[in-house]
Amino acid sequence: MIGLALLTACVMAVAPPARAPLDSLYRPTAERLIGAALASDHAYLRLSQLCDGIGHRLSGSPELDRAIAWAANAMREDRLERVRLQPVMVPRWVRGAEHAEMVEPGPQALAMMGLGRSVGTPPGGITADVVGVGSFAELDSLPDAAVRGKIVLWDVPFTKYSETVRYRTAGTNRAAARGAVASLVRTVGPASLRSPHTGSTGTYVDSLPKIPAAAVSIEDAVMMRRLMARGERVRVHVEMGASTLPDVLSHNVMGEIRGRERPDEVVVVGGHIDSWDVGRGAQDDGGGCVISMEALRLIRQLGLRPRRTLRCALWTNEENGARGAQAYAESLGAFVGRHVAAVESDGGVERAVGFNFGAFRLGTDSTDAPRAARATARAREIGRLLEGLGAGQIGLDGGGTDIAPLMKKGVLGVEHRTTMEHYFDWHHSQADTPDKVDPVELRKNVAALAVMVYVLADMPEPLAPPPPAATATAAAPARTR
C-alpha cells in the first residue's frame, strides 16, 4: 500500500496540471473589454472619418493614400507601438467615363457599372446584339454563330456569393473564348434597386481577346431576358473608358501592443483599407478596419498587455490583387512560424455571431484539419465569453483573402463572422455607406473582436501548437518582424 501511494504521488507530481477553462480564466477581463466597447461610440466616429471624410479608396488612388496616412495617425493617437507603413506595389485601374443603353428596342438607358480590371471599349464604344444565358453550360450549348460578334449577358440569379461570383470573375474569358465582343453580368447580389455592383472581372487569359466587361442591374438584366424570351431582338451600345496604369506604391498599415512575456509571438488582426471606387466602403471593409483598430485601442486604454504581441494590420489592395496580404506574409520569411493566429474581419459589421477557425495548410495540396478541429474545440471556451453578445458561435472553415497567404504557411486563420443578412445588398455598390452601419451592432462587433484577440494573445499556450514546418523556424534568433 505504501509503495502504491508513493507511486501515485510521484505520478501526480510529474503529471501536467489540468488546463483551466479559458472562459473562467478570462471572464473578468472579458467583462471589462465588453463594457468599455459597449459604452463607446469611438468606432463609429472613426468609421465616419474614414468613409465620409475620405470616401472610396481604390487601389493606387490618392484617396487610398489619404486613408493610409489617416490610419497611421489614428494608431499613433491610440499610442500603439511600432506604428509603421509597409511598402507594397499595387495595380492601378481607372474606371473612366462609362455608360450603356439598349438601342433596340429603345432607346433606354441601362444601369451599368464597369468591372474592375476590365479593358475599355474602342473609341465610340461597341454596339451589338445581346445573347442571354443563365449558366456556363447554356453558353457552351450554343452554336458559334449565336455568340460570335455579340454581347453575352450572364443573367444568373444570386444563390450564394461563392457560387454566383464565378460569372463575374470567369464569365469574361468564357465569353471571349466563344467570340463575344463584350460581357455583361447581372449584379452579383440578391438585390440592387437598379444600382449595379462592381467587382473584379478576374485576370484576362493571354491567348484570348481582351473584351470589356461590366455589371448591369438585376432589373435591367431580367428585362433584357424577358424581351429575348418573347423573340425580340435586343441590341445594346456600351462605352467604357477603363484603363490599367502602371503599378504604384501603396502601403500596409501596422501598429501593435508589444507582448509582455513572448513579444516575438504574434497575433495579427485586421481588415483591408482599400475599397472599390463606388460608395464609401463602409461595410466592405471600413467596418473591419475600425473594429480592429478599436479592439487594440481599448486593450491599450484598459492597461492590458497580453503575453504575446497583438498587431493590427490594415492590408492594401485586397479588392483587385491582394498584393498587401502577399507582401505581409512574404516579409515574415522564416519568422512566419511565430504568428500563432491571424484574425480577419471582412464580412461587414452587421450583428456579430462568432468566429470560424480555418484549416492549416501543409505544403500546397493538403490541410491539417485535425489540428484545426482541436483548436476550434478549445476556442469554444472563448466563445462562451461572447454568448451575452450573441457572438459565441465557434465553427470551422474560416479564412479570408488577406490571411490566406499566412494560412498557407501554417498559421491558424480566424474569421470574424456576422449575420451578413444585407451585406450583399450593398456590396461593391454606391449603397455601401456608413448609414448602413448600426452603431450599436458596431460596438458589439468591437467587443467580440477585442475579447477574442486578447485571449488568443494572452492565453498560457497557443490555441494550437505550430505545425512541424513552423516549429523549425521558431528556434531562430529572437526578433520581432
C-alpha positions in Angstrom: 0.0 0.0 0.0 2.8 2.4 0.9 4.5 1.6 -2.5 1.3 2.3 -4.4 0.7 5.5 -2.5 4.3 6.6 -3.3 3.9 5.8 -7.0 0.6 7.7 -7.2 2.2 10.7 -5.6 5.1 10.6 -8.0 2.8 10.4 -11.0 0.7 13.3 -9.7 3.9 15.3 -9.2 5.0 14.9 -12.8 1.6 15.0 -14.5 0.7 18.3 -16.2 -1.9 20.3 -14.3 -5.4 20.3 -15.7 -5.9 23.3 -18.1 -8.2 25.9 -16.7 -11.2 26.6 -19.0 -10.5 29.9 -20.8 -13.9 31.3 -20.1 -13.3 31.1 -16.3 -9.7 32.3 -16.7 -10.6 35.4 -18.7 -14.2 36.3 -17.7 -13.3 39.3 -15.6 -11.1 40.7 -18.3 -13.7 40.0 -21.0 -16.3 41.8 -19.0 -14.1 44.9 -18.8 -13.5 44.8 -22.5 -17.1 44.3 -23.4 -18.2 47.1 -21.0 -15.7 49.5 -22.5 -16.7 48.7 -26.0 -20.4 49.0 -25.4 -20.0 52.3 -23.7 -18.0 54.0 -26.6 -19.0 55.4 -29.9 -15.4 55.9 -30.9 -15.5 53.2 -33.6 -18.4 54.9 -35.3 -16.6 58.2 -35.2 -13.6 56.6 -36.9 -15.8 55.0 -39.5 -17.2 58.4 -40.4 -13.8 59.9 -40.5 -12.7 57.2 -42.9 -15.8 56.9 -45.1 -17.3 60.3 -45.0 -14.1 62.3 -44.7 -12.1 60.4 -47.3 -14.6 58.3 -49.2 -13.9 55.4 -51.5 -10.4 54.1 -51.6 -9.5 52.2 -54.8 -6.1 50.6 -55.1 -3.5 53.1 -56.2 -5.7 56.2 -55.8 -5.0 59.4 -53.9 -7.9 58.6 -51.7 -6.3 55.4 -50.6 -3.1 57.2 -49.8 -5.1 59.6 -47.6 -6.7 56.7 -45.8 -3.4 55.1 -45.1 -2.0 58.3 -43.7 -5.2 58.7 -41.6 -4.9 55.2 -40.2 -1.3 55.5 -39.2 -2.0 58.8 -37.5 -5.0 57.2 -35.7 -2.8 54.4 -34.4 -0.3 56.9 -33.1 -3.1 58.8 -31.4 -4.1 55.5 -29.8 -0.5 55.1 -28.5 0.1 51.9 -30.3 3.7 50.8 -30.6 5.8 50.3 -33.7 3.3 52.1 -36.0 4.7 51.8 -39.5 3.9 51.6 -43.2 5.0 48.6 -45.2 5.6 49.4 -48.8 3.6 47.4 -51.4 3.5 48.0 -55.2 -0.2 47.7 -56.3 -2.1 47.8 -59.5 -3.9 51.0 -60.6 -7.1 50.6 -62.6 -9.1 53.7 -63.6 -12.7 53.5 -64.4 -13.1 56.4 -66.7 -16.4 57.6 -68.2 -18.9 54.8 -69.0 -22.5 54.3 -70.0 -24.7 51.8 -71.7 -28.1 51.9 -73.4 -30.4 49.5 -75.1 -30.8 50.8 -78.6 -33.2 48.1 -79.8 -36.0 48.1 -78.6 -35.5 51.5 -77.2 -33.6 53.7 -76.7 -33.4 53.0 -73.0 -30.6 53.8 -70.6 -29.2 50.8 -68.7 -27.9 50.9 -65.1 -24.4 49.7 -65.8 -21.0 49.7 -64.0 -17.7 48.5 -65.4 -15.9 45.7 -63.7 -12.5 46.2 -62.1 -9.5 45.3 -64.3 -11.7 45.4 -67.4 -10.3 46.9 -70.6 -12.2 49.9 -72.1 -14.2 49.8 -75.3 -12.8 51.2 -78.6 -13.4 54.9 -79.2 -17.1 55.3 -79.9 -18.0 52.2 -78.0 -19.4 48.8 -79.0 -22.9 48.2 -80.4 -24.0 44.6 -80.8 -26.9 42.2 -80.3 -27.2 40.5 -76.9 -27.4 36.8 -76.2 -28.6 35.9 -72.8 -27.5 32.8 -70.9 -28.2 31.5 -67.4 -25.1 29.3 -66.9 -21.8 28.3 -68.4 -23.4 25.2 -69.7 -26.0 27.2 -71.5 -23.3 29.2 -73.3 -21.4 26.1 -74.2 -24.5 24.6 -75.7 -25.0 27.5 -78.2 -23.6 27.2 -81.8 -20.7 29.6 -82.6 -22.9 31.8 -84.8 -25.2 32.5 -81.9 -22.3 34.0 -79.9 -19.7 35.4 -82.3 -19.8 39.2 -82.5 -22.4 39.5 -79.8 -22.5 40.7 -76.2 -23.0 37.9 -73.7 -25.4 38.7 -70.9 -24.9 36.4 -67.8 -28.4 36.5 -66.3 -27.7 34.3 -63.3 -29.9 34.8 -60.1 -28.0 35.1 -56.9 -27.8 31.9 -54.7 -24.7 32.5 -52.6 -21.7 34.6 -53.3 -19.2 31.9 -53.8 -21.3 30.3 -56.5 -22.7 33.3 -58.3 -19.5 35.4 -58.4 -17.9 32.9 -60.8 -19.9 34.5 -63.6 -18.3 37.9 -62.8 -14.7 36.5 -62.4 -14.7 33.9 -65.2 -17.5 35.0 -67.4 -15.4 37.5 -69.4 -12.9 34.9 -70.6 -15.6 32.3 -71.2 -17.5 34.8 -73.4 -14.3 35.9 -75.2 -13.5 32.2 -76.0 -16.8 32.0 -77.9 -16.1 35.1 -79.9 -18.2 37.6 -78.0 -17.3 41.3 -78.1 -18.3 42.2 -74.6 -19.6 40.6 -71.4 -22.4 41.9 -69.2 -23.1 40.2 -65.8 -26.2 40.5 -63.8 -25.3 42.2 -60.5 -23.9 39.6 -58.1 -26.2 40.1 -55.2 -29.8 39.4 -54.0 -31.0 43.0 -54.6 -29.8 46.0 -56.5 -32.7 48.6 -56.6 -31.3 49.3 -60.1 -27.9 50.1 -58.7 -25.3 47.7 -60.2 -22.5 46.2 -58.1 -18.9 46.2 -59.4 -16.0 43.9 -58.5 -13.1 42.3 -60.3 -13.6 40.6 -63.6 -10.6 38.4 -62.9 -7.4 38.0 -64.9 -7.5 38.0 -68.7 -6.2 34.9 -70.4 -3.3 35.9 -72.7 -4.5 33.6 -75.5 -7.9 35.2 -75.7 -9.1 38.6 -76.9 -9.5 41.1 -74.0 -13.1 42.2 -74.2 -14.8 44.8 -71.9 -16.8 43.6 -69.0 -19.5 45.4 -66.9 -22.3 44.7 -64.5 -25.9 45.6 -65.1 -28.6 45.9 -62.5 -30.9 43.0 -61.8 -33.8 44.8 -63.2 -32.2 45.5 -66.5 -30.8 42.0 -66.9 -34.2 40.5 -66.2 -35.9 43.0 -68.6 -33.5 42.1 -71.5 -34.1 38.4 -70.9 -37.9 38.9 -70.9 -37.6 40.7 -74.3 -35.4 37.9 -75.7 -37.9 35.3 -74.4 -40.6 37.0 -76.5 -38.4 36.7 -79.5 -37.4 40.3 -79.7 -34.0 41.5 -80.9 -32.0 43.1 -78.0 -29.2 45.4 -79.2 -27.0 47.3 -76.7 -24.5 50.1 -77.0 -21.6 50.2 -74.4 -18.9 52.8 -73.9 -16.2 52.3 -71.3 -13.1 54.5 -70.7 -11.4 52.0 -68.4 -7.7 51.6 -68.4 -4.9 50.0 -66.4 -2.0 52.2 -65.5 1.5 51.1 -64.2 1.7 49.8 -60.7 2.1 52.4 -58.0 3.4 52.5 -54.4 1.0 51.8 -51.6 1.3 50.5 -48.0 0.0 48.2 -45.4 -0.5 50.0 -42.1 0.5 48.3 -38.8 0.6 49.1 -35.1 0.8 46.9 -32.1 0.8 46.2 -28.4 4.1 44.5 -27.6 3.8 41.3 -25.6 4.9 41.3 -22.0 6.4 37.8 -22.0 6.6 36.4 -25.5 6.9 39.5 -27.7 8.2 37.5 -30.7 5.0 35.5 -30.9 2.3 37.5 -32.7 -1.5 37.5 -33.1 -2.4 39.7 -36.1 -5.9 41.2 -36.6 -7.1 43.4 -39.4 -9.1 44.1 -42.5 -8.4 45.7 -45.9 -8.2 49.5 -46.1 -8.9 49.7 -49.8 -12.3 49.6 -51.4 -13.9 49.9 -54.8 -14.3 53.3 -56.3 -18.1 53.5 -55.6 -20.0 54.1 -52.4 -17.8 54.6 -49.3 -16.6 51.1 -48.5 -18.3 51.2 -45.1 -19.2 47.5 -44.7 -16.5 46.4 -47.1 -14.2 46.9 -45.3 -14.2 50.2 -43.4 -16.0 48.5 -40.6 -13.5 45.6 -40.3 -10.7 48.2 -40.2 -12.1 50.3 -37.5 -13.2 47.5 -35.2 -9.7 46.0 -35.5 -8.1 49.4 -34.6 -10.7 49.9 -31.8 -10.0 46.5 -30.3 -6.4 47.4 -29.7 -7.2 50.9 -28.6 -9.5 49.6 -25.8 -7.0 46.9 -24.7 -4.4 49.6 -24.5 -6.7 52.1 -22.7 -7.6 49.5 -20.1 -3.9 48.9 -19.3 -3.9 45.4 -20.6 -0.7 43.9 -22.1 -1.1 40.3 -23.3 1.7 37.7 -23.2 2.2 37.9 -26.9 2.4 40.8 -29.3 -1.0 41.9 -30.6 -0.7 43.5 -34.0 -3.3 45.4 -36.1 -2.6 45.2 -39.8 -4.7 47.1 -42.4 -3.9 45.4 -45.7 -3.9 47.3 -49.0 -5.2 46.1 -52.4 -7.5 43.3 -51.3 -10.1 44.1 -53.8 -8.2 43.7 -57.0 -4.9 41.9 -56.4 -4.3 41.0 -52.7 -0.8 42.4 -53.0 -0.8 43.7 -49.4 -1.6 40.3 -47.9 1.1 38.6 -50.0 3.7 41.3 -49.1 3.0 40.9 -45.4 3.3 37.1 -45.4 6.5 37.2 -47.6 8.1 39.8 -45.3 8.0 37.4 -42.4 10.2 34.9 -44.0 11.2 32.1 -41.6 9.6 34.1 -38.8 6.1 33.3 -40.0 6.1 30.4 -37.5 6.0 33.0 -34.7 2.5 34.0 -35.8 0.2 32.0 -33.6 -3.1 33.3 -35.1 -4.3 35.6 -37.9 -7.7 37.1 -37.5 -9.5 38.8 -40.4 -12.7 40.9 -40.4 -14.1 41.3 -43.9 -17.7 40.2 -43.6 -19.2 43.5 -42.6 -20.3 44.8 -39.2 -23.9 43.7 -39.0 -24.9 41.6 -36.0 -21.9 39.6 -34.8 -22.4 35.9 -34.5 -19.0 34.5 -33.7 -15.7 33.2 -35.3 -14.7 30.5 -37.7 -11.3 28.8 -37.4 -9.7 27.7 -40.7 -7.8 24.6 -41.6 -4.0 24.9 -41.7 -2.1 24.3 -44.9 0.6 21.7 -45.2 2.5 22.3 -48.3 0.2 23.2 -51.3 -2.3 20.4 -51.6 -3.3 19.2 -48.1 -4.7 20.6 -44.9 -4.2 19.8 -41.3 -7.9 19.6 -40.5 -7.5 17.6 -37.2 -5.3 20.4 -35.8 -7.8 23.0 -36.8 -10.6 20.9 -35.2 -8.6 20.7 -31.9 -8.0 24.5 -32.0 -11.7 25.0 -32.6 -12.7 22.9 -29.7 -10.5 24.9 -27.4 -11.8 28.1 -28.9 -15.3 27.3 -27.9 -14.2 28.1 -24.3 -13.5 31.7 -25.6 -16.9 31.6 -27.4 -18.6 31.2 -24.0 -17.3 34.6 -23.0 -19.2 36.1 -26.0 -22.6 34.5 -25.5 -24.0 37.6 -23.9 -23.3 39.5 -27.1 -24.9 36.8 -29.2 -21.4 36.2 -30.7 -20.4 32.9 -29.2 -20.7 30.7 -32.2 -17.3 29.0 -33.0 -17.0 27.0 -36.2 -14.7 25.6 -38.8 -13.8 26.6 -42.4 -12.8 30.1 -41.5 -10.4 32.1 -43.7 -10.2 35.2 -45.8 -8.3 36.8 -48.7 -5.8 38.7 -46.5 -5.0 35.9 -44.1 -4.9 33.2 -46.8 -1.1 33.6 -47.5 -0.4 33.2 -43.8 -2.7 30.1 -43.5 -0.8 28.5 -46.4 2.3 28.8 -44.3 0.7 27.1 -41.4 -0.7 29.9 -39.4 -4.1 29.5 -37.6 -6.7 31.5 -39.5 -9.6 33.1 -37.7 -12.6 34.6 -39.5 -14.8 37.2 -37.7 -18.4 36.4 -38.6 -21.6 38.4 -38.8 -25.1 37.6 -40.0 -24.3 39.2 -43.4 -28.1 39.5 -43.7 -27.9 42.5 -46.0 -24.2 42.6 -46.8 -24.5 41.6 -50.4 -27.4 44.1 -50.9 -24.7 46.8 -50.6 -21.6 45.0 -51.5 -19.4 46.8 -54.1 -22.1 49.3 -54.8 -22.9 53.0 -54.4 -25.0 52.0 -51.4 -22.1 50.9 -49.2 -22.2 53.9 -47.0 -21.9 54.5 -43.2 -25.7 54.8 -42.8 -25.9 51.1 -43.4 -23.9 50.5 -40.2 -25.9 50.2 -36.9 -23.8 52.0 -34.2 -25.0 49.6 -31.5 -24.1 46.5 -33.6 -20.7 48.1 -34.4 -20.0 48.4 -30.7 -20.9 44.7 -30.2 -18.5 43.7 -33.0 -15.7 45.7 -31.3 -16.5 43.9 -28.1 -16.4 40.4 -29.6 -13.2 41.1 -31.6 -11.4 42.6 -28.6 -12.1 39.7 -26.4 -11.2 37.1 -29.0 -7.9 38.7 -30.0 -6.9 39.5 -26.4 -7.4 35.9 -25.2 -5.6 34.5 -28.2 -2.7 36.7 -27.5 -2.6 36.1 -23.7 -3.6 32.5 -23.1 -0.9 30.5 -21.5 -0.3 28.2 -24.5 -1.2 29.0 -28.1 -4.6 27.7 -29.3 -2.8 25.2 -31.5 0.8 24.2 -31.4 2.8 25.3 -34.5 2.9 22.9 -37.4 6.2 21.0 -37.9 7.5 23.4 -40.6 6.8 26.4 -38.3 8.3 24.7 -35.3 11.6 24.6 -37.0 11.6 28.3 -37.6 10.6 29.1 -34.1 14.2 28.4 -32.9 15.5 31.3 -35.0 17.1 34.2 -33.1 14.6 36.4 -31.2 13.4 39.1 -33.5 10.1 40.9 -33.9 9.0 41.3 -37.5 
